[in-house]
Amino acid sequence: MARGVMAAMGAVAAVAALGTACSATAEQPPSAAGSAAEHAAAAAAAPGLVRYGGCARFAADARARTLRVTTAWGIGAGPPVYDAVAPAAADRAAVGAAGARESAPLREGVDFSGTNVQEAGVDEPDMVETDGRVVYAIADGAVRFTDVGDGTPRALAPPFTPDGATPTGLLLHGDRLVVIADGGGPGGVPAMGRGATIIQSDVIAPVPWTPPSTVLVELDVADPAHPRLVTRTTVDGGVVGARRTGDTLRVVLSGATQRIPLTRPADGSRSAERAAERANRRAVERARAGAWLPRMRVRNAETGIVTTGPAVGCAAVSRPTRFAGVGMLTVLTMDVPNGLRLLDSDAVMSDGDLVYASATGLYIATPRWVDPAAAGDVPPRGSTLIHKLDTSDPSRTSYRASGVVSGWLLDQFSMSEQDGHLRVASTEEPDWWSGEDEGASESRVTVLAESGGRLVREGLVTGLGRGERIHAVRFIGDRGYVVTFRQVDPLYVVDLADPAHPAVRGELKIPGFSSYLQPVGVDLLVGIGQSATGQGRTTGTQVSLFDVSDPAAPRRIAQRDLDSDWSEAESDHHAVMWWPARRLLVVPVERWSGVGPAALGAVGLDVAPATGITPIARVRHPAAAGAYDPVRRSLVAGDVLVTVSGGGVATSDLATLAPRGGLPSR
């Protein structure tokens, strides 16, 4: 079934910290850094991957690695408590004859707005998709089909729920709708394995457990009034990220997959703990390769045929040269028009944290976490491992190179590829650090280039935001924009035209900070984040308009407080809707009182350099008594603005945002 997504790929390699990266003192401005010797040292430290040769080597190494973290409580630290997860039943779907749509397809960006994505041409899953006439939205735990073609929302088909799974993302490609769902399992907690039935003792007890899993469902929505189930795929692991380019969907999953009969102590006595640990170690030593391989179950709804087996073969599994845990990182390459047919797959014994994709490359970032309890009073200086996968061939995904940068990445926008160079923004102080040493942290932008199977440091600029952490990043062409914050918001403009010599060209310091940066025109950026006092205390959501036409002197030319405590746009870029034709920016907002939400909805803003940021209106959804149903997404379809919440779908006049219609989900 697996062909080896990363053909020459092997395991996640040793992740070494970047040693002695040159950095400026607190009095020095941000600067390019890195002597020839330092570049050579960084190149030597950059990891390469090594692959397993087959099941014998894979099983032996998996046993050895798993035994390192096997305890009386299972695989991993601590005495967790798990609940058994019932297997999924057959899906419920509206089934009927699919009929072709009579009207011509509408054009994304002209007739309707699409998902707000990082890179043009690289689609990302979101809770809402549309073709301009039909809105497909996840609301109240189900996928709902709403006709908005005439401006008034109307239900087309019964809600769809993949039984035993919770929908989390949608991808629409032509007449195919891919539903990504959480299939259950404990997710990010330590792996335990299935309940033991072969061990009987008064001091040990079996542990019921199901691995985390993901469900991928494809629906034929050629006739959206009668969506037709095409296929359902269940695979071990939780979704780290998914991207679609053309007809190809690539899904990256991570999680523990061990199927080993483990136990835990029946009581708190030392004898019970020792007995359970001995039993668990014996179970690991007896386990075969299949205990660690992620498994996949595919059901073809048309034929009723079910196939079950490993999602990837032993020879296509990678291993780290240094211990990196016993999680499994799996990459699936699938054909969307042909029922999510598996084209390619591979797995790595490691964890995955962030996914970034360009038109021809997929990058997976994995931080080397440091135990917060062991950090003491000094923030740890960590590092992040990055794997580059070649996605230029739509039928396969092949491993290209690996590298390491100093510090931690904020989100997918911390990475960006241009002309074969990967630009990475990182902070040396982790997000969870809450120490008082304001001089401890700094941020940097590293430029990596592929060389001999490694991502080697080609350029570096350090010293950004000393004593602060990155709150937002956006790379656009030859420039990078980095926002750091502790008391004020420095917006740095980084010149990346020469990858070997990146340099900070300008800096703007203002109160508050931006958590997300949205391009809204040539040399114009909208920042969505929090306003703050001079002491760094946040006071609510603000929207800023920046003019970056002169990189040496970036300016904030407009600012607007939204009478909101928080906006989902601050943490999820999919919540932002920018419609250039009408200069319309829409963001969800929430305001809270002492007893709960006082105001929920979305704010529409007119954004222009000449007039600044002008409120148009606020869209509100009626909420059921006691329900928490904030507006999550907004989109343009023809002459209406469509807003989606857990409570339903509403339409508003695109010019005035006056209400047009509503369809509750309950």
ROROGU-351207 format. One line per field, with one value per residue (C-alpha): x, z, y; residue number from 1. Coordinates in Angstrom, 2 decimals. Example, Ala and Ser with C-alpha at 12.3 -4.5 7.8 and 13.67 -1.06 7.14 Angstrom:
<palos>
X 12.30,13.67
Z 7.80,7.14
Y -4.50,-1.06
gutor 1,2
</palos>
This chain:
<palos>
X 0.00,2.86,5.43,7.66,6.66,10.17,12.01,15.48,14.10,14.77,14.25,13.99,17.56,19.33,18.23,21.17,20.81,22.55,25.44,27.08,24.95,26.26,23.91,24.13,24.32,21.35,22.68,23.20,20.51,19.30,21.94,22.97,25.09,27.27,30.94,32.28,33.21,29.75,28.13,30.30,29.39,25.70,26.00,27.67,24.97,22.14,20.56,20.03,17.55,18.29,15.74,14.91,15.61,12.70,10.53,13.31,15.31,12.20,10.76,14.06,14.59,10.95,11.20,14.42,13.01,9.72,11.40,13.17,9.82,7.89,6.64,4.14,1.57,2.24,4.33,5.13,5.29,2.67,-0.38,-3.03,-6.61,-8.20,-11.72,-12.46,-13.59,-16.32,-15.60,-17.28,-20.48,-21.46,-21.76,-25.09,-25.39,-28.06,-27.91,-29.55,-28.97,-26.42,-27.45,-25.24,-25.71,-27.31,-25.65,-22.04,-19.45,-18.65,-15.13,-13.36,-12.07,-14.53,-17.97,-17.22,-14.46,-12.44,-10.60,-8.03,-4.81,-1.12,0.02,-1.94,-2.82,-2.32,-5.69,-6.07,-8.90,-11.34,-14.74,-16.45,-16.22,-18.29,-18.61,-20.47,-23.93,-23.73,-22.10,-20.69,-20.12,-19.33,-21.83,-23.04,-20.92,-22.22,-21.59,-24.46,-25.44,-26.92,-28.08,-27.29,-27.67,-30.60,-29.27,-31.55,-30.06,-32.00,-31.13,-30.45,-29.89,-29.91,-26.76,-24.01,-22.11,-19.46,-20.56,-18.02,-16.11,-16.26,-15.80,-12.96,-12.17,-13.47,-11.83,-13.91,-12.45,-14.89,-17.76,-15.89,-16.08,-13.47,-14.47,-11.63,-12.80,-11.38,-11.96,-11.39,-8.68,-6.69,-4.76,-1.73,-1.58,1.05,0.40,-0.77,-1.86,-4.89,-6.27,-4.50,-6.55,-3.69,-2.43,-4.32,-3.08,-4.37,-1.75,-2.08,-5.07,-5.72,-5.98,-8.70,-7.35,-7.81,-5.13,-5.95,-7.37,-8.47,-11.41,-11.31,-14.67,-15.25,-18.69,-19.87,-21.72,-22.47,-26.06,-25.68,-29.31,-28.38,-24.73,-23.42,-20.91,-17.97,-15.44,-14.46,-10.86,-9.83,-6.14,-4.15,-2.92,-4.24,-4.01,-0.99,-1.90,-3.37,-2.86,-4.38,-2.59,-4.52,-6.04,-3.64,-4.35,-1.52,-2.37,0.22,-0.73,1.00,0.32,1.08,0.03,1.27,-1.08,0.54,-1.35,-0.27,-1.35,-1.27,-1.05,-4.27,-3.53,-0.99,1.40,5.00,4.58,1.71,3.78,6.76,4.54,2.86,6.17,7.56,4.42,4.56,8.21,7.53,4.65,6.87,9.64,7.17,5.58,6.05,6.48,2.76,2.26,3.90,2.73,-0.15,-3.17,-5.74,-9.28,-10.93,-14.59,-15.86,-19.48,-20.42,-19.09,-19.23,-15.67,-13.61,-9.82,-7.77,-4.01,-0.93,-1.01,2.70,5.10,8.15,10.60,8.99,9.23,11.96,13.83,15.77,19.49,18.88,15.90,12.91,10.07,7.92,5.22,4.59,4.51,2.65,2.33,-0.46,-0.64,-4.17,-6.05,-9.16,-11.17,-10.75,-12.18,-9.10,-7.11,-3.80,-0.94,1.96,2.67,5.46,6.02,8.67,9.14,8.88,6.32,5.20,4.09,3.65,3.06,3.84,3.37,4.43,3.29,6.05,7.23,5.91,7.78,7.18,8.59,9.18,10.41,12.83,10.84,12.47,10.62,9.28,9.67,13.40,13.97,14.63,14.88,16.53,14.46,15.62,17.25,15.59,15.79,13.35,13.92,12.52,11.99,11.54,9.41,9.17,5.54,6.16,5.03,1.26,1.44,4.11,5.87,9.63,12.04,14.58,16.42,16.37,17.75,17.57,17.05,17.55,14.43,10.72,8.29,5.00,2.83,2.83,3.50,6.90,8.02,8.00,9.71,10.88,13.15,14.23,15.10,13.20,12.86,12.16,11.30,11.88,12.13,14.64,12.20,9.32,5.68,5.15,7.99,6.70,9.89,10.71,14.08,13.17,16.60,16.41,14.70,15.37,14.02,15.69,15.11,17.13,17.43,17.97,19.06,19.10,22.56,23.42,20.29,20.53,18.89,21.96,21.94,22.65,21.77,20.77,19.61,19.36,18.51,14.84,12.71,15.15,13.22,10.13,8.49,7.18,3.43,3.02,5.03,4.34,6.76,5.78,8.14,11.60,10.47,9.61,7.47,7.97,5.97,7.35,5.83,6.24,5.18,5.22,4.82,7.95,7.14,10.38,10.85,13.44,15.04,15.50,16.42,19.91,19.29,22.89,22.68,19.22,18.99,16.51,15.68,13.13,11.32,8.12,7.27,3.66,1.56,-0.07,0.67,-0.60,-1.24,-1.96,-0.82,-3.02,-1.85,-4.54,-2.76,0.66,2.82,-0.21,-0.70,-3.58,-2.58,-5.19,-4.31,-4.56,-4.23,-2.27,-1.24,2.31,2.90,1.91,-1.59,-3.89,-7.18,-9.03,-9.00,-7.53,-7.06,-4.12,-3.23,0.48,2.17,5.41,6.23,9.43,10.97,13.26,10.33,7.17,4.17,0.87,-1.53,-4.77,-5.95,-9.35,-10.41,-13.28,-15.00,-14.06,-12.12,-10.90,-11.25,-10.69,-8.80,-6.01,-5.35,-6.74,-6.20,-9.14,-11.42,-10.30,-12.24,-10.74,-12.71,-10.59,-13.35,-15.20,-12.25,-14.18,-12.50,-14.65,-13.46,-15.37,-15.43,-16.35,-16.93,-17.38,-18.96,-18.51,-21.14,-20.34,-20.47,-22.04,-21.72,-20.88,-20.80,-18.61,-17.47,-17.30,-14.69,-13.91,-10.11,-8.33,-5.12,-6.94,-9.81,-8.34,-10.41,-14.12,-16.71,-19.63,-21.79,-21.76,-23.42,-25.05,-26.56,-29.53,-28.38,-30.43,-30.82,-27.64,-25.84,-22.36,-22.44,-19.90,-19.63,-16.68,-16.40,-17.58,-17.49,-18.79,-21.25,-22.56,-24.09,-24.31,-21.99,-22.48,-21.61,-21.43,-21.71,-22.49,-26.05,-26.49,-25.94,-26.96,-26.76,-26.31,-26.30,-22.74,-22.78,-24.49,-24.31,-28.05,-29.66,-31.04,-31.89,-30.98,-31.05,-30.61,-28.76,-30.93
Z 0.00,0.74,-1.82,0.46,0.45,1.25,-1.14,0.23,3.52,6.73,10.17,11.85,12.36,15.42,16.34,17.62,18.83,16.72,19.03,18.85,16.67,16.66,18.34,19.15,22.65,24.23,23.13,19.50,16.83,15.00,12.52,10.07,11.82,11.02,10.21,7.76,10.67,12.17,8.83,8.53,12.07,11.35,8.17,10.07,12.74,10.19,10.40,7.60,7.66,7.65,6.66,7.94,5.64,6.64,9.43,11.38,11.89,12.41,15.07,16.93,17.03,17.95,20.87,22.13,21.87,23.48,26.40,27.22,28.13,29.35,32.92,35.23,33.75,30.11,27.48,28.60,31.92,34.62,35.68,33.13,33.08,29.77,28.72,26.14,22.79,20.95,17.31,14.70,13.11,9.50,8.36,8.13,4.84,2.58,-0.42,-3.76,-7.45,-8.20,-10.89,-12.66,-11.84,-14.62,-14.17,-15.06,-12.27,-10.50,-10.13,-6.80,-6.03,-8.47,-7.68,-4.22,-1.64,-0.85,2.24,3.52,2.89,3.34,-0.20,-3.42,-5.05,-1.87,-0.28,3.46,5.31,7.15,8.79,5.85,2.06,-0.79,-4.56,-4.55,-4.44,-1.73,1.67,3.29,6.98,10.17,12.78,15.93,15.23,11.70,8.10,6.82,3.23,2.70,-0.54,-0.56,-4.31,-4.00,-0.90,1.53,3.24,2.66,3.84,0.95,2.65,6.12,8.16,7.64,10.54,10.12,12.97,15.73,14.52,14.94,11.78,12.11,8.54,4.98,1.55,-1.58,-4.96,-7.85,-7.03,-4.23,-0.58,1.76,5.41,7.92,11.31,14.69,15.10,18.84,21.12,23.74,21.26,22.81,26.05,26.59,24.59,26.45,24.06,24.00,27.12,28.21,28.44,28.76,32.13,35.31,38.67,41.81,41.56,37.90,35.77,32.01,30.40,27.81,25.22,21.59,19.59,18.34,14.84,11.94,9.63,6.01,4.23,0.61,-0.53,-4.10,-4.04,-7.75,-6.53,-3.16,-2.31,-2.39,-1.28,-1.95,0.26,-1.84,0.63,4.28,5.43,9.06,9.91,13.13,14.30,14.73,11.95,12.11,8.80,5.36,2.03,-1.42,-4.62,-7.77,-7.48,-4.76,-1.02,1.43,5.05,7.84,10.98,14.30,17.35,19.24,17.37,19.62,19.83,22.74,25.61,28.53,32.14,35.05,38.83,40.42,43.51,44.80,46.37,45.31,44.61,42.24,40.41,40.01,38.76,36.22,34.91,34.49,32.63,30.36,29.51,28.65,26.41,24.57,24.14,22.58,20.24,16.50,13.92,13.29,16.84,15.87,12.29,11.78,10.42,7.85,7.15,3.84,3.08,-0.46,-0.07,-3.62,-3.58,0.16,0.03,3.19,3.18,6.36,6.87,7.65,6.25,5.54,5.26,7.43,4.69,4.36,8.08,9.24,12.52,14.35,14.90,18.37,20.54,19.61,21.32,20.10,18.34,14.65,12.00,8.88,5.48,3.14,-0.50,-1.88,-5.15,-4.49,-7.70,-7.36,-3.91,-1.90,-3.47,-1.67,-3.99,-1.57,2.16,4.69,8.42,10.82,14.47,15.77,16.56,14.23,15.25,12.30,8.57,5.92,2.21,-0.90,-4.38,-4.71,-1.17,2.17,5.38,8.74,11.86,15.09,18.19,20.60,23.73,27.09,30.21,31.80,35.26,34.66,33.26,36.59,36.48,33.07,29.89,27.77,24.43,22.26,18.60,15.90,13.35,9.85,7.14,3.50,1.24,-2.53,-3.70,-7.32,-8.48,-7.87,-7.43,-4.77,-2.00,-1.71,1.03,0.12,3.17,6.88,8.92,12.32,13.56,17.00,19.02,18.66,15.86,16.47,13.68,9.99,9.03,10.69,7.53,3.92,0.78,-2.11,-4.99,-3.14,0.09,3.32,5.58,9.22,12.11,15.61,19.24,21.66,24.55,24.39,24.58,27.95,29.63,32.10,33.81,34.66,32.90,30.19,28.61,28.23,24.87,21.35,17.93,14.61,10.94,9.45,5.73,4.85,1.51,0.41,0.00,-0.12,1.67,4.33,4.92,5.57,7.03,4.29,6.10,9.56,11.25,15.04,17.88,17.04,20.03,22.88,25.98,23.81,21.85,18.30,18.05,14.26,11.11,7.43,4.56,1.33,-1.60,-0.63,2.73,6.10,8.69,12.30,15.29,18.81,22.08,25.81,26.49,23.04,19.54,17.41,13.78,12.05,8.28,7.19,3.75,2.29,-1.28,-0.69,1.11,2.33,3.93,5.39,7.21,9.25,7.26,9.54,12.86,14.22,17.94,19.01,22.02,21.78,19.19,16.09,16.17,12.46,9.42,6.31,3.00,1.73,-1.21,-2.49,0.54,2.87,5.82,8.25,11.73,13.95,17.60,20.96,22.06,25.26,27.87,28.16,30.79,28.37,29.76,26.92,26.63,23.72,20.00,17.65,13.90,12.49,8.95,8.13,5.19,4.45,1.12,2.69,4.44,6.42,7.88,8.31,9.48,11.12,9.18,10.86,13.99,15.29,18.59,18.06,21.46,21.72,24.22,21.65,18.03,16.63,13.85,16.38,16.51,13.23,9.89,8.38,10.45,8.43,5.29,3.01,-0.12,-2.13,-4.57,-1.75,0.58,3.05,6.05,8.27,11.56,14.30,17.70,21.25,24.30,27.76,31.00,34.42,33.74,30.13,26.58,26.41,22.64,19.87,16.15,13.32,12.47,8.91,8.24,5.24,4.91,2.67,3.00,2.31,4.76,7.27,9.04,9.05,10.75,8.49,10.79,13.17,12.17,15.00,15.09,17.34,20.02,21.83,25.55,27.35,24.09,23.24,19.46,18.31,14.64,13.37,9.64,6.94,3.14,0.08,-2.27,-4.99,-3.41,0.14,3.08,4.59,8.25,9.99,13.69,15.70,15.75,11.98,8.78,8.12,5.10,5.02,2.31,1.06,0.91,4.22,6.12,6.80,7.57,4.60,6.06,8.57,8.96,12.50,12.96,15.86
Y 0.00,2.37,3.33,5.39,9.00,9.98,7.78,8.30,9.32,7.75,8.67,11.91,12.73,13.90,17.34,19.26,22.81,25.36,25.75,29.11,31.32,34.87,37.33,41.00,42.43,44.16,47.55,46.55,46.77,43.65,42.59,39.92,37.32,34.35,34.07,31.49,29.22,29.53,28.73,25.64,24.57,25.06,22.99,20.17,20.27,20.15,16.70,14.26,11.40,7.69,5.04,1.57,-1.32,-3.56,-4.93,-6.66,-3.47,-1.39,-3.71,-4.03,-0.28,0.40,-2.02,-0.42,3.10,2.17,0.40,3.67,5.23,2.20,2.56,0.94,3.27,2.44,4.17,7.70,9.51,9.83,7.84,8.93,7.73,6.78,5.94,3.30,4.68,2.82,1.92,4.04,2.80,3.33,6.92,8.65,10.51,11.84,9.51,10.11,10.40,13.08,15.53,18.04,21.70,23.63,27.00,27.82,27.68,30.91,32.30,32.42,35.90,37.45,36.04,34.66,34.60,31.50,30.34,32.83,30.86,31.55,30.73,31.24,27.93,25.91,25.18,24.66,22.92,25.16,24.89,26.63,26.14,27.53,27.47,30.79,29.22,26.58,27.01,23.89,24.58,22.70,23.82,22.13,19.03,18.36,19.38,21.51,22.27,25.74,27.35,31.10,31.60,34.01,35.77,33.94,30.88,27.65,24.13,21.75,18.40,16.88,17.57,15.01,13.48,10.78,8.51,8.17,11.22,15.00,17.12,19.64,20.75,20.84,20.99,21.58,20.60,20.73,18.40,16.64,17.69,16.21,16.12,15.82,14.58,13.66,9.94,9.87,8.56,10.43,12.57,14.20,12.20,9.47,6.32,3.24,0.49,-1.76,-3.43,-6.60,-9.76,-12.26,-11.05,-11.80,-10.54,-8.92,-6.15,-5.18,-4.26,-4.05,-0.62,0.05,2.46,3.42,5.25,8.75,8.54,10.71,10.10,11.33,11.27,12.17,13.30,13.77,17.10,17.42,17.60,19.36,18.59,14.91,14.56,11.06,9.27,8.06,6.73,6.79,6.36,5.97,6.22,6.33,9.73,13.25,15.82,18.14,19.75,19.12,20.86,20.49,21.46,20.62,17.16,16.04,16.12,15.62,14.89,14.94,13.02,12.56,10.46,7.28,4.16,1.36,-1.61,-3.40,-5.12,-2.94,-2.74,-0.33,-0.83,-2.02,0.10,2.59,0.09,-0.21,-3.93,-3.23,-0.62,-2.97,-5.79,-3.55,-2.23,-5.77,-6.83,-3.80,-4.33,-7.98,-6.91,-4.43,-7.02,-9.47,-6.96,-7.29,-4.56,-4.22,-2.95,0.36,0.78,3.22,1.39,2.42,1.28,2.25,1.68,2.22,3.29,2.33,-1.23,-1.86,-3.20,-2.61,-2.87,-2.79,-2.81,-0.74,2.78,2.42,-0.50,-1.11,-0.18,3.25,4.09,6.44,6.54,9.26,8.83,10.22,9.45,11.61,9.80,6.94,8.90,8.34,11.06,9.89,11.59,10.46,11.57,11.09,11.63,13.74,13.14,9.36,8.72,9.73,6.90,6.53,7.44,7.47,7.17,7.12,7.47,8.73,7.78,11.33,13.98,16.77,20.24,22.62,22.25,24.85,24.28,26.16,25.23,22.60,21.89,20.69,21.53,19.84,21.50,19.62,21.46,19.86,20.56,21.05,19.95,23.18,21.64,21.23,24.70,26.42,30.20,30.41,30.05,27.12,27.78,25.17,24.26,23.23,20.49,21.10,18.48,19.47,17.27,17.69,17.91,18.91,15.46,15.22,11.43,11.23,13.09,12.64,13.58,16.27,17.58,18.39,21.26,22.89,26.44,27.88,28.61,27.93,28.73,30.54,29.08,28.16,31.79,31.45,29.62,30.78,29.52,31.66,30.67,27.53,29.36,28.73,31.77,30.91,33.27,31.91,33.01,31.54,31.78,29.26,30.30,28.64,30.55,33.12,34.20,37.80,38.00,40.52,40.26,36.51,36.15,37.33,36.48,35.87,35.13,32.27,31.57,27.91,26.46,22.83,21.31,17.61,16.42,19.10,22.44,24.55,28.02,30.54,33.76,34.95,38.12,38.18,40.52,41.13,42.04,41.48,40.47,39.86,37.05,36.88,37.50,37.64,36.94,37.47,36.91,38.68,38.48,39.72,41.05,39.63,41.40,40.33,41.58,41.08,42.25,42.61,46.20,47.80,46.38,46.57,45.84,44.88,45.00,42.43,42.69,39.19,40.12,38.73,35.40,35.26,38.69,39.38,42.68,44.68,47.81,49.45,49.27,50.75,50.80,51.32,50.28,46.87,44.24,42.46,38.71,38.43,40.41,40.54,42.08,44.47,46.06,47.01,47.93,47.87,45.52,45.16,44.05,42.38,42.02,43.75,47.33,47.81,50.34,51.63,48.95,46.17,45.44,44.46,46.33,44.70,43.96,46.54,46.74,48.69,49.73,49.90,51.59,49.71,51.35,52.66,49.64,51.93,53.84,51.71,53.77,53.03,55.23,54.14,52.33,51.26,49.68,47.24,47.32,43.67,41.61,39.11,38.03,34.56,36.33,36.85,33.09,31.70,33.44,31.54,33.78,36.84,37.84,40.49,41.47,43.92,44.90,46.66,47.31,45.15,43.54,41.31,39.83,38.01,39.70,38.75,40.90,39.41,40.52,39.02,36.36,35.44,36.81,40.26,40.67,38.25,38.85,40.10,43.61,44.89,47.58,49.75,49.86,52.36,54.41,57.69,57.21,54.80,52.13,52.94,50.71,49.75,47.65,44.72,41.45,39.53,36.08,35.34,32.88,30.29,30.82,29.82,28.95,30.16,30.59,33.18,34.05,32.02,32.72,35.12,34.98,36.80,35.09,37.36,40.45,39.10,38.59,35.15,34.64,31.27,30.45,27.36,28.59,28.77,30.73,34.35,36.63,40.40,43.03,43.32,47.13,47.95,44.63,44.98,41.58,39.63,36.22,33.55,29.76,28.39,25.11,24.02
gutor 1,2,3,4,5,6,7,8,9,10,11,12,13,14,15,16,17,18,19,20,21,22,23,24,25,26,27,28,29,30,31,32,33,34,35,36,37,38,39,40,41,42,43,44,45,46,47,48,49,50,51,52,53,54,55,56,57,58,59,60,61,62,63,64,65,66,67,68,69,70,71,72,73,74,75,76,77,78,79,80,81,82,83,84,85,86,87,88,89,90,91,92,93,94,95,96,97,98,99,100,101,102,103,104,105,106,107,108,109,110,111,112,113,114,115,116,117,118,119,120,121,122,123,124,125,126,127,128,129,130,131,132,133,134,135,136,137,138,139,140,141,142,143,144,145,146,147,148,149,150,151,152,153,154,155,156,157,158,159,160,161,162,163,164,165,166,167,168,169,170,171,172,173,174,175,176,177,178,179,180,181,182,183,184,185,186,187,188,189,190,191,192,193,194,195,196,197,198,199,200,201,202,203,204,205,206,207,208,209,210,211,212,213,214,215,216,217,218,219,220,221,222,223,224,225,226,227,228,229,230,231,232,233,234,235,236,237,238,239,240,241,242,243,244,245,246,247,248,249,250,251,252,253,254,255,256,257,258,259,260,261,262,263,264,265,266,267,268,269,270,271,272,273,274,275,276,277,278,279,280,281,282,283,284,285,286,287,288,289,290,291,292,293,294,295,296,297,298,299,300,301,302,303,304,305,306,307,308,309,310,311,312,313,314,315,316,317,318,319,320,321,322,323,324,325,326,327,328,329,330,331,332,333,334,335,336,337,338,339,340,341,342,343,344,345,346,347,348,349,350,351,352,353,354,355,356,357,358,359,360,361,362,363,364,365,366,367,368,369,370,371,372,373,374,375,376,377,378,379,380,381,382,383,384,385,386,387,388,389,390,391,392,393,394,395,396,397,398,399,400,401,402,403,404,405,406,407,408,409,410,411,412,413,414,415,416,417,418,419,420,421,422,423,424,425,426,427,428,429,430,431,432,433,434,435,436,437,438,439,440,441,442,443,444,445,446,447,448,449,450,451,452,453,454,455,456,457,458,459,460,461,462,463,464,465,466,467,468,469,470,471,472,473,474,475,476,477,478,479,480,481,482,483,484,485,486,487,488,489,490,491,492,493,494,495,496,497,498,499,500,501,502,503,504,505,506,507,508,509,510,511,512,513,514,515,516,517,518,519,520,521,522,523,524,525,526,527,528,529,530,531,532,533,534,535,536,537,538,539,540,541,542,543,544,545,546,547,548,549,550,551,552,553,554,555,556,557,558,559,560,561,562,563,564,565,566,567,568,569,570,571,572,573,574,575,576,577,578,579,580,581,582,583,584,585,586,587,588,589,590,591,592,593,594,595,596,597,598,599,600,601,602,603,604,605,606,607,608,609,610,611,612,613,614,615,616,617,618,619,620,621,622,623,624,625,626,627,628,629,630,631,632,633,634,635,636,637,638,639,640,641,642,643,644,645,646,647,648,649,650,651,652,653,654,655,656,657,658,659,660,661,662,663,664,665,666
</palos>
